[in-house]
Every structure is written in structure tokens, then in C-alpha cells.
Amino acid sequence: MTVFTVKVLIAFAGVALTLGGWFFDAVKKPYTHLFNPHWLPHARYHSALWLFSITLACVASLGLLWGHYPGQDSQLAVWMAAFLPGLFYLSFFPSLLFRSASAWDDGETPFMPVAPQLLVAIIILLVLGGALWLDTHLRQAV
């Protein structure tokens, strides 16, 4: 395993978050989020904020991973690159503490005990944790 592997794992998490967010919140039909005609305009505004925030954070993460700058490949750069998408995946869980909040899309009948995006968040957080664990061990081996 190499630093390249660490970077690929972190980049995967960011790209999956960005593409998944845009697909499930703006493209997939029937519209459940951004273009949902039943949502209030301010709720759609917050959906757009979410999508642009994850996109910008993940572009910054990719820049930290693959950019050329002083401190490139430093532990801080790699950990910040993982933190940016990880922050959004982590936010899935405390959001459920709000009364009447649900991880299920409006109108979707739950077909398993936990909403799929929560399982995806857990898996991606494990991938990010594994990447940071690997990064730490690679640095200790040097």
C-alpha cells in the first residue's frame, strides 16, 4: 500500500459524495429534493446550498490530494482532504436528532431498518478512517 492508495480512497469518498448528492437530490426522478414541486422554495434553497457546499468541499479535497503546492502530501493536507467529505457524511447522523426528521425521501416507503444513505455514510466513513489509518502507518514506517 502506498500514499497513492490513500489518495484514491479519499478521492473516491469525495467524488461519491458529490456525484451521489447531485444524482439523488437533483437528477433522479421523481424529484425528491431540489426540484420537488411540493417543497417550499426555502427548503429547495437549502438543498441547493447542500449540493454546492459538498461540491466545493470535495473540489477542495481533490485539490489538497492532487494539487502542487508547498506541503503537498503532508499529513495535514491528507487529513484535511479526508475531513472535507467526512464532515458531510458525519452530518447525516446528528441531523436525525431533529423532531420529525427522516433519512427517507418524502413519500418513500421504508424497505429496510435503516435508510440506504445512512449505510452508505457508514461505509464511506469507514473507508476514510481506513485511509487515515493507512496514512498514519505509512508515515510511521518511514
QUIGIJO-V607679 format. One record per residue. RES is the residue in one letter. OMEGA is omega in degrees with one decimal (999 if undefined). NEAR is the number of other ideal C-beta (glycine too) atoms within 12 Angstrom. Layout:
# QUIGIJO-V607679
RES_OMEGA_NEAR ; RES_OMEGA_NEAR
This chain:
# QUIGIJO-V607679
M_-176.4_17 ; T_174.9_17 ; V_177.4_27 ; F_178.2_18 ; T_177.8_21 ; V_-178.6_34 ; K_-179.7_32 ; V_179.7_24 ; L_179.9_35 ; I_178.5_42 ; A_177.3_32 ; F_-179.7_28 ; A_-179.6_42 ; G_179.9_41 ; V_178.5_28 ; A_178.9_29 ; L_-177.1_44 ; T_-178.5_33 ; L_178.5_22 ; G_178.6_31 ; G_179.9_35 ; W_-178.7_24 ; F_-172.8_20 ; F_-177.4_29 ; D_-174.9_32 ; A_-172.3_25 ; V_-175.2_17 ; K_176.9_19 ; K_0.3_14 ; P_-177.8_15 ; Y_-179.1_21 ; T_-175.2_26 ; H_-168.8_32 ; L_-176.7_27 ; F_179.2_21 ; N_-177.4_21 ; P_-179.7_15 ; H_179.1_15 ; W_174.8_21 ; L_-178.8_11 ; P_-178.7_14 ; H_176.1_10 ; A_177.3_20 ; R_175.4_22 ; Y_178.8_15 ; H_175.6_18 ; S_177.5_28 ; A_176.4_22 ; L_179.2_19 ; W_-176.5_28 ; L_180.0_29 ; F_176.7_20 ; S_179.9_23 ; I_179.8_35 ; T_-179.6_27 ; L_178.9_21 ; A_-178.0_32 ; C_172.7_37 ; V_176.9_23 ; A_177.7_25 ; S_178.8_38 ; L_176.7_28 ; G_177.2_21 ; L_-178.1_32 ; L_-168.6_37 ; W_-178.5_23 ; G_177.2_19 ; H_-176.4_11 ; Y_176.0_13 ; P_-178.3_9 ; G_177.8_15 ; Q_180.0_18 ; D_174.7_26 ; S_180.0_18 ; Q_178.9_22 ; L_-179.8_18 ; A_-178.7_29 ; V_-179.1_35 ; W_176.4_26 ; M_177.4_27 ; A_177.1_41 ; A_-177.9_43 ; F_-174.5_27 ; L_175.6_33 ; P_-179.8_43 ; G_178.6_33 ; L_-179.4_27 ; F_177.1_34 ; Y_178.0_36 ; L_-176.8_22 ; S_178.0_24 ; F_-169.6_32 ; F_177.9_20 ; P_177.8_13 ; S_179.9_21 ; L_-179.4_18 ; L_-180.0_12 ; F_-178.7_11 ; R_178.6_7 ; S_176.0_8 ; A_179.4_15 ; S_176.0_21 ; A_179.0_27 ; W_176.0_19 ; D_178.1_24 ; D_178.9_19 ; G_-179.9_14 ; E_177.9_18 ; T_177.9_10 ; P_-178.8_14 ; F_176.0_10 ; M_-174.9_13 ; P_-177.2_10 ; V_178.4_19 ; A_-176.4_24 ; P_-178.0_20 ; Q_175.6_32 ; L_175.6_24 ; L_177.2_17 ; V_179.6_23 ; A_178.8_32 ; I_-179.4_21 ; I_-178.8_23 ; I_176.2_34 ; L_175.0_30 ; L_176.5_18 ; V_179.0_30 ; L_177.0_37 ; G_177.2_24 ; G_178.4_24 ; A_179.6_37 ; L_174.9_28 ; W_179.1_21 ; L_178.4_26 ; D_179.0_35 ; T_-179.4_20 ; H_176.5_18 ; L_-180.0_21 ; R_178.7_19 ; Q_-178.5_10 ; A_-176.3_11 ; V_999_11
